[in-house]
Amino acid sequence: MIKITIAETQPVYAEGLSKMLSTVTGLHLNSLTTGYQELLKTLQNEATDLLLLDAELNTNFSELLLIRQIKKEFPQLKIILFGRITCLSILFKLRKMGLDAYLYKDVSCQEFVQAILAVMNGHAYLQESISKALNCFGNSVYSKAKKNAITKREQEILELIVDEYTNQEIAQQLYISIPTVETHRKNLLLKMGVKNTAGLVREAILRQGYPFTPHGKP
């Protein structure tokens, strides 16, 4: 039996989730919470396998901070987040923080159950409509990547840039000089056709694949 807690700010939507879950065998709704502090108390007092979380539960927190805070206290908890973003870099960071699935509130009941089962089987899940939108956006990037292949060293530096390393930290990590790092960074900007670090991060995520997979694939 999968024990579920819902943290949702919209009563009508929360009631709909509750009724839908009650029709699925193997799912049990523990509690329904409407506030952040209430949620923390619930998770401390009730064994929960899966949290269905409204990204707007705490308006003082960004989605990233919300997941970070909850995962810090409950690292084994599976989380499906209902949000509204389509920013590749934020999705990537959410996944790295341990988020298991990202959905919009317009998700169908069928896909919602599919996401739950995928997550509980150890897979990450991204709503199919979001994935399709990102794929359409990324098609031109993939073709451009083939024409402007980067070197092994540039790839190492790019990965460290994505992980928010500074030039000095990259130099120390790879045992090279800071001017060498700066040269590689300039080459990456040229090859990837972007103007700044944010662009490099976006391109890196598109080229390496999405951190969530639709249909529950590993």
N, C-alpha and C positions, 0 to 999 in steps of 0.2 A: 504494500500500500504506500503510495507516494503522498506524503504529508505536505500540504501547500498552505502558505500564508499569502494573502493578498494585501498589498499596501497601495491604496487607490484614493485619489482626491475627489473623484466624481462618483457620487452615490449610485446614479443610474447605471453607469458603466460597471461599477463594482458588483451591483446586483445581477447584471447580465452575466458577468464572469462566473459568479457563484452558481447560478442556475445551470449554466453550460457545463461546469465542472461536475455538477451532481449527476449528470447523465453519462459520464465516462467511467467505466469500470476501472478500478485500481487507483483512482484519485480521491483523496480526502481533504476537504477544506478545514484547516485548523481554525484560523481566525481571519477576520477582515479588519484592517486598520486604516485609519484615515490621516494619521500624522506621524512624523518622523520619530519623536520620542516614544510614542505609543508602540511603534513598530519595534524599536530596540528592546523595549520591555517584553514584548510578545516573543521575540526571538530568544531572549534570555530564559524565558519561562516555559516555552513550548518547543518540543522537538520538531524542527522543520527541515524538509528535504529541498523544497523549492520555493523561492520567493518570486511572486509576480509583482513587479515594482513600477509604479508611476514615476517617471523622471521628474515630475513637478511636485513630488511629495515634500521636498524641502526646498523652497524657493531661494534660500540663502546659499545653496550648494549648486554648482554646475553638475552635469551628469557625471563627469569624471570624478569630482570630489565625492559625490554621493556613493558611487560604487566603491571608491577607495576606502571610505570610512566604514561601510558595511563589511567589505571583505577583510578589512583589518581586524575587526572584532569577530567575524564569523567566516573564516577562510574556506571552510568546506561547503558552505552554502551555495547551492545552485541558484543563479539569478537570471530571470528573463526581464529585460527592461523595455517598457513602453515609452518611446520618445518620438522626436520629430526631426532629428538631424539626418543629413546625408553627407556629412563631411568625412572624407576618407581618413584623414589623420586622426580625427576624434574616435571613429569606429576602431581604428587600429589600436589606439591607446586604451580604449575600453576593454578590448579583448585581452591586451597584455595585462590589464589589472585583474582579469579573472571573470569578466562578464561572459555569460554562456550564450545568450541570445538577445537579439535586438529586433523589436517589432514596432510597427505603427498600430494605432488603435483601430485602423480600418481593416486589420487582418481578418481573414475568414475564420469561422469556427474550425473548419477542417484543418487549415494550415496551423492554427493555434495549437491544436492537439498534437499535430505533427511536430511542432517545435518543442513541446513539452517532452514528448517521447524521445526526440533526438537528444535533447539536453540530458535527460536522465540516463541515456545510454552512453554518455560521455562525449558527445559531439557538440560543436558550436553551431549556431543557427542564425542566419540572417534572412529576414523576410524576402520572399522571392521577388516582389516588386521593387524593393530597394536594390537587390542584387542586379536586376535587369537594368535599372537606371544607371548604376555604376558601370556596368559592362558597356553600355552604349557610350558613356562618357569616355571610357578607357580604350575603345577600339583604336582610335588614332594614335594613342600613346604607345600601344603595343607595336604598331607598324613602325613608328618612329624609333622605338628601342632597337629594332633590328638594324636600322641604318646607322645608329650611333652607339655601337657596343662599347661598354666601358671595360677597363682593364681590371684584373684581379685586385690590385692595390686600390683602385678607385672604388671598387665594390666594398672593400673593407672600410674605407673612409665613409662611404655613403651610409653603411649600416650604423656606424658610430654617430653620424650626424642625425639619423633617425632616432637614435637613443639619447639625443640631446647632449652629446659630448661637445665641449668647446675645442677650438683649434689646439690649444695647449694640451688638453687632456688627450686628444687624438694623437698628438705628437708623442706624448709619453707612453701611450698604449702601444703604438706601433714602432717606437724607437726611431723616429725620424724627426727632422727639424720642423719648426713651425712654418718657415717659408715654404717648405716642401708641401706641407698640408694645405697651405693657402693656394699653391699652384694647382694641386689636385682638385681643390674645391672650385677654382675658376674653370678648370677643364670640365668638371661635372656640370656646371651651370651651362656651359656652351653646348656640350653633348646632349643634355636633356632639355635644352631650349627653355630654361626658366631664368628668373631674375634674382631669386633670393632663396634662403634656406627653406622657407615654407614650401616653395615650389619643388625643391629637391625632395622633401619629405613626401609630398603628394605623388610625385613621379615614382619614387621608390616603392611606395605602397601599391601603385597601379602595376608596376612591372613585376613585383614579387608575388602578387596575388592577394586576395582579400582575406582578412583575419577570421571572417565568418564564412560558412559554406551553406548555401541553400539546400534544402531537402535532407539535412542531417548527415551529409557526407563528412568523413574525417578530414 
